[in-house]
């Protein structure tokens, strides 16, 4: 099964979605299951993982309802207040939904670069494993040192880095990011999503070769058994079509063996999230 490990749905609301600026006008509309289905069919993808865009528990129920009505949504990554005193109760509640596979927090927007290491947040991270939930790490490169320390403190917790930690492709900066990515990849429970690349480059002027140095690093560090393709649709539309985004990874892997391609385009996501759809 070919799986897109990272995409979003929303019913656009200018207040709730204030992060969508005027230069992102293509995103100022609803993006729902029927819109994604056509993209998946056109691009030979069988299923997708829907990832939270809003930090509310209501978002979880919205995504789970879409997944219940659309078989191509193989799993959901939601949000829960990991710092809350009631975290055990909330995780127990959401463990009743088989399609909810893990959680994410928009750490990239936190002003504290060491937010991941807050005691209350780590307490929540420490509760995930007993409920068999994964955790998606959404950060900028400057937050990678904290992510390295977090994953070291929880060696048995399955983690995946979203958007290869958003390297500064536009500025062609790589060294510090690369060093931290190689370090965090030493933990065998940490995976990495090949997603969000085009939106870190010049939206209207990127070329596939712009991403090769960054892909070289993660393929060397994680290997084909811990990388997974993700479109980041519809956010990717800011800089390219679904087909163009998929082509970045396909072009890079064109000379790889079939097993590597099967891993990256489906098997790793199925393994990490425990997908059975």
C-alpha positions as CSV (number, residue, x, y, z in Angstrom):
1,X,0.0,0.0,0.0
2,X,1.4,3.4,-1.0
3,X,0.8,5.9,1.8
4,X,1.1,9.6,2.1
5,X,2.2,10.0,5.7
6,X,1.3,13.7,6.2
7,X,-1.6,15.8,5.0
8,X,-4.2,18.1,6.4
9,X,-7.9,18.8,6.2
10,X,-9.8,21.9,7.3
11,X,-13.0,23.9,7.0
12,X,-11.5,27.4,6.5
13,X,-12.3,30.0,9.2
14,X,-10.4,33.3,8.9
15,X,-10.3,33.7,12.7
16,X,-9.2,30.2,13.6
17,X,-6.9,30.0,10.6
18,X,-5.2,33.4,11.0
19,X,-1.9,31.8,10.3
20,X,-2.9,31.7,6.6
21,X,-1.7,35.1,5.4
22,X,-2.7,37.0,2.2
23,X,0.3,35.6,0.4
24,X,-1.1,32.1,1.2
25,X,-4.5,32.9,-0.4
26,X,-4.6,29.5,-2.2
27,X,-5.2,28.0,1.3
28,X,-8.2,30.2,2.1
29,X,-10.8,27.6,1.3
30,X,-12.1,24.3,2.6
31,X,-9.9,21.3,2.0
32,X,-11.7,18.0,2.6
33,X,-11.6,14.3,1.8
34,X,-13.1,14.6,-1.7
35,X,-10.4,17.1,-2.6
36,X,-7.6,14.8,-1.4
37,X,-9.1,11.7,-3.0
38,X,-8.7,13.0,-6.5
39,X,-5.0,13.9,-5.8
40,X,-4.3,10.4,-4.4
41,X,-5.9,8.6,-7.3
42,X,-4.1,10.8,-9.8
43,X,-0.7,10.2,-8.1
44,X,-1.1,6.5,-7.4
45,X,-1.3,6.8,-3.6
46,X,-3.7,4.4,-1.8
47,X,-4.1,6.0,1.6
48,X,-3.0,8.9,3.8
49,X,-2.4,10.0,7.4
50,X,-4.4,13.1,8.4
51,X,-2.5,15.3,10.7
52,X,-3.9,18.0,13.0
53,X,-3.9,21.6,11.9
54,X,-5.6,23.1,15.0
55,X,-4.7,22.5,18.6
56,X,-8.1,21.5,20.0
57,X,-9.6,18.1,20.9
58,X,-12.5,19.1,18.6
59,X,-10.0,18.8,15.7
60,X,-9.4,15.1,16.7
61,X,-13.1,14.3,16.4
62,X,-13.4,16.2,13.1
63,X,-10.5,14.2,11.6
64,X,-11.8,10.9,13.1
65,X,-15.2,11.6,11.6
66,X,-13.7,12.2,8.2
67,X,-11.6,9.0,8.5
68,X,-14.7,7.0,9.5
69,X,-16.4,8.1,6.3
70,X,-13.4,7.8,4.0
71,X,-11.4,4.6,3.9
72,X,-8.4,6.3,2.2
73,X,-7.7,8.0,5.5
74,X,-5.7,5.2,7.2
75,X,-4.9,7.0,10.4
76,X,-5.1,10.3,12.3
77,X,-2.4,12.3,14.2
78,X,-4.3,14.6,16.6
79,X,-3.6,17.0,19.4
80,X,-4.0,16.7,23.2
81,X,-2.8,18.9,26.0
82,X,0.2,16.9,26.9
83,X,1.0,19.4,29.7
84,X,-2.4,19.0,31.3
85,X,-2.9,17.4,34.7
86,X,-5.7,15.2,33.2
87,X,-3.4,13.7,30.5
88,X,-4.1,10.1,31.6
89,X,-7.8,10.6,31.3
90,X,-7.5,12.3,27.9
91,X,-5.2,9.6,26.5
92,X,-7.5,6.9,27.9
93,X,-10.5,8.6,26.2
94,X,-8.7,8.8,22.8
95,X,-7.4,5.3,23.0
96,X,-11.0,4.2,22.3
97,X,-10.6,5.4,18.7
98,X,-8.5,2.8,16.7
99,X,-7.8,5.3,13.9
100,X,-6.2,7.8,16.2
101,X,-2.5,6.7,16.1
102,X,-0.6,9.6,17.7
103,X,-0.4,13.2,18.7
104,X,1.4,16.4,17.7
105,X,2.0,19.8,19.2
106,X,3.0,22.9,17.0
107,X,6.3,23.3,18.9
108,X,7.7,25.4,16.0
109,X,5.4,28.3,17.2
110,X,6.5,28.1,20.8
111,X,8.8,31.0,21.7
112,X,10.9,28.8,24.1
113,X,13.3,26.8,21.9
114,X,13.5,24.2,24.8
115,X,9.7,23.9,25.1
116,X,10.0,20.1,24.4
117,X,12.0,19.8,27.7
118,X,9.4,21.4,30.0
119,X,8.7,19.1,32.9
120,X,4.9,19.2,32.4
121,X,5.3,18.5,28.6
122,X,7.7,15.6,29.2
123,X,5.3,14.2,31.7
124,X,2.7,13.9,28.9
125,X,5.3,12.5,26.5
126,X,6.1,9.8,29.1
127,X,2.4,8.7,29.2
128,X,2.1,8.1,25.4
129,X,3.8,4.7,25.3
130,X,1.4,2.9,27.7
131,X,-1.5,3.9,25.3
132,X,0.6,2.9,22.2
133,X,0.5,6.5,20.8
134,X,3.2,7.9,18.6
135,X,4.5,11.5,18.6
136,X,5.2,13.8,15.6
137,X,7.9,16.4,16.3
138,X,7.2,19.7,14.5
139,X,10.1,22.0,14.9
140,X,12.5,24.4,13.3
141,X,16.3,23.7,13.1
142,X,17.0,25.9,16.2
143,X,14.8,23.5,18.3
144,X,16.7,20.4,17.2
145,X,19.0,20.3,20.3
146,X,15.9,20.0,22.5
147,X,14.5,17.4,20.3
148,X,17.7,15.3,20.5
149,X,17.5,15.5,24.3
150,X,13.8,14.6,24.4
151,X,14.3,11.5,22.3
152,X,17.3,10.5,24.4
153,X,15.1,10.7,27.6
154,X,12.4,8.5,26.1
155,X,14.3,5.8,24.2
156,X,11.3,3.5,23.9
157,X,8.8,6.2,22.6
158,X,8.2,6.1,18.8
159,X,8.9,9.6,17.4
160,X,8.8,11.0,13.9
161,X,10.3,14.3,12.7
162,X,7.9,16.3,10.5
163,X,9.2,18.0,7.4
164,X,12.8,16.9,8.1
165,X,12.8,19.6,10.8
166,X,12.4,22.4,8.2
167,X,15.9,23.1,7.1
168,X,16.6,26.6,5.8
169,X,16.6,25.6,2.1
170,X,16.0,29.1,0.9
171,X,19.2,30.3,2.6
172,X,21.0,27.1,1.7
173,X,22.0,26.6,5.3
174,X,22.8,23.0,6.2
175,X,25.7,22.3,8.5
176,X,24.2,22.8,12.0
177,X,20.9,21.2,10.9
178,X,22.7,18.2,9.4
179,X,24.8,17.6,12.5
180,X,21.7,17.5,14.8
181,X,19.8,15.3,12.3
182,X,22.6,12.8,12.3
183,X,22.6,12.8,16.1
184,X,18.9,12.3,16.5
185,X,18.9,9.6,13.9
186,X,21.2,7.5,16.2
187,X,18.0,6.7,18.2
188,X,16.4,3.7,16.3
189,X,12.9,4.7,17.5
190,X,13.1,8.1,15.6
191,X,11.7,8.2,12.1
192,X,11.7,11.2,9.7
193,X,9.1,12.5,7.2
194,X,10.2,13.5,3.7
195,X,7.6,16.3,3.7
196,X,7.4,20.1,3.7
197,X,10.4,20.6,1.5
198,X,9.1,22.8,-1.2
199,X,7.6,25.3,1.2
200,X,11.0,25.8,2.8
201,X,12.5,26.8,-0.6
202,X,11.7,29.8,-2.8
203,X,8.0,29.1,-3.5
204,X,8.0,30.1,-7.2
205,X,11.6,29.3,-8.1
206,X,12.8,26.1,-6.6
207,X,14.4,23.3,-8.5
208,X,14.6,19.6,-7.5
209,X,18.3,19.8,-7.1
210,X,17.9,22.4,-4.3
211,X,16.8,19.5,-2.0
212,X,19.5,17.0,-2.9
213,X,22.0,18.0,-0.1
214,X,19.2,17.7,2.5
215,X,17.9,14.4,1.2
216,X,21.5,13.1,1.1
217,X,21.8,13.8,4.9
218,X,18.6,12.1,6.0
219,X,19.0,9.1,3.7
220,X,22.5,8.6,5.1
221,X,21.4,9.2,8.7
222,X,18.1,7.3,8.8
223,X,18.3,4.9,5.9
224,X,15.4,3.9,3.8
225,X,13.8,1.9,6.7
226,X,13.0,5.0,8.8
227,X,12.0,7.6,6.2
228,X,8.5,8.2,4.9
229,X,7.0,10.2,2.1
230,X,4.5,13.0,3.0
231,X,2.9,15.5,0.8
232,X,2.0,18.2,3.4
233,X,-1.1,18.8,1.2
234,X,-2.7,21.3,0.9
235,X,0.0,23.5,2.4
236,X,2.4,22.3,-0.3
237,X,0.2,24.1,-2.9
238,X,1.9,27.3,-1.8
239,X,5.0,26.1,-3.8
240,X,3.9,23.2,-6.0
241,X,1.3,20.6,-7.0
242,X,0.9,17.2,-5.3
243,X,2.6,15.6,-8.3
244,X,5.6,18.0,-8.1
245,X,6.0,17.3,-4.4
246,X,5.9,13.6,-5.0
247,X,8.3,13.9,-7.9
248,X,11.0,15.5,-5.6
249,X,11.3,12.2,-3.6
250,X,10.7,10.0,-6.7
251,X,13.4,11.7,-8.7
252,X,15.9,11.4,-5.8
253,X,15.1,7.7,-5.4
254,X,15.0,6.8,-9.1
255,X,18.1,4.6,-8.9
256,X,17.2,3.0,-5.5
257,X,16.2,-0.6,-5.3
258,X,12.5,-1.5,-5.3
259,X,12.5,-2.3,-1.6
260,X,13.7,1.1,-0.6
261,X,11.0,2.7,-2.6
262,X,8.3,0.5,-1.1
263,X,9.6,1.4,2.4
264,X,9.6,5.2,1.8
265,X,6.3,5.3,0.0
266,X,4.3,3.2,2.3
267,X,5.7,0.4,4.4
268,X,7.5,2.6,6.9
269,X,4.4,4.7,7.6
270,X,2.4,1.6,8.0
271,X,4.9,0.2,10.4
272,X,5.4,3.4,12.4
273,X,1.7,4.2,12.8
274,X,0.5,0.6,13.0
275,X,-1.8,1.1,10.0
276,X,-4.0,-1.8,8.9
277,X,-6.4,0.0,6.5
